[in-house]
Amino acid sequence: MAWIVLVLSGCLEAVWASALAASQGFTRWRPTVLFVVALVASMAGLAWAMTSLPTGTAYAVWVGIGASLTVIWGIVSGAEKASWAKVALLVLLVGSVVGLKVVS
């Protein structure tokens, strides 16, 4: 169950990071509210998952999921340009996170 909560919390990290950018310095209220709600839920999920998972592994998985999804969202939404280097580095990041899960 802790792994499911951790993965969902990592997804929420991507939501709050994207909402933070969309809030334009907290001047737009809807993205700001989404940012706050997703941030609190993401941190609470990470904290709960860390009660039964190794701290280093849980944090790396959380950050890896959030960073990967944030970059993917940026590419899909057109905010960032895709490149072979970005794709290769994302594959390396995801592979490293999976590796940490396997050895923990």
N, C-alpha and C positions, 0 to 999 in steps of 0.2 A: 504494500500500500504506500510506503514511503517513497518508492520510486515513481509511482503514478503522480503523487502530489508534487514531487520534485520536478517532473517533466512539465506538468501544468503550470507550476510556478515559473519555470524557465520560459514558457510560452508567454506568460503574463509579463515577464521582463521585456520581451520584444514589444508588447502592447504599450507598456508605460514609456519605453524609450521613444517609440514612434509618436505617441501622444504628446510627449514632452516637446519634440520638434514641431509638431503641429500646433502647439499652444502659442507659439511665437512669443516666447518670454512671458508666459502666463497672461497674455492679453486676450486670448480667446477662451471663453468659459467652458465650452463643451470638451475640448481636448484637455483642458486643465482638470476638470472633474474626472475624466477618464484616466488621466495620469495618476491622480491621487488614489483612486479606487484600485487601479491595477497595481500600483506600487505597494500599497498596504497589503493587498492579497498576495502578491508575489513574495514579499518579505516574510509574511506570516507562514506561507507554505514552505519556504526555504527553512525557516526556523524550526518548524514542526518536523520536516524531513531530516534535519540535522540531529534530531534527538535519537534517531536509530541508524543513521548512516554516518560514515566517516566524514568529518568536516571538510577536509581537503577535496575529497571526491565529490561530495555533494555540491560544494561551491563551484568546482570546475565544471561539473555537468550543468548546473544552473546558468553559469556565465556562457558556456559554450552554446547551449540551446538559445539563449537570449541573443547573443551576438550573431549567431548564424541566421536566425529568423529575422533579425533587424536588417542585416545586409540583404537578405533575399527580398524582404519587403521593399527596401530601397530600390533594388533593381527592378522588381515587378512594377512598382508605382512610378518608375521613371526618374526618381530623385537621384539615383546613382547609375553610372554606366557599368555594364557587365564587362568583365575581361577574363581571359583565361587564367591570369594570375589570381584574381579574386576567387574564381571557382576552385582552382587548385588549393588555395589556402583554406577555403571553407571545407573542402574534402579532408584536408589534413587536420583541421580543427575538430571536425566531427569524428574522424578516425581516432584522434587522441582521446576524446571524451569517451567513446565506446571502449577504448583500451583501458581507461581508468575504471570503468564500470566492470569490465571483465576481471581485472586483477584485484578488485576490492571484495 
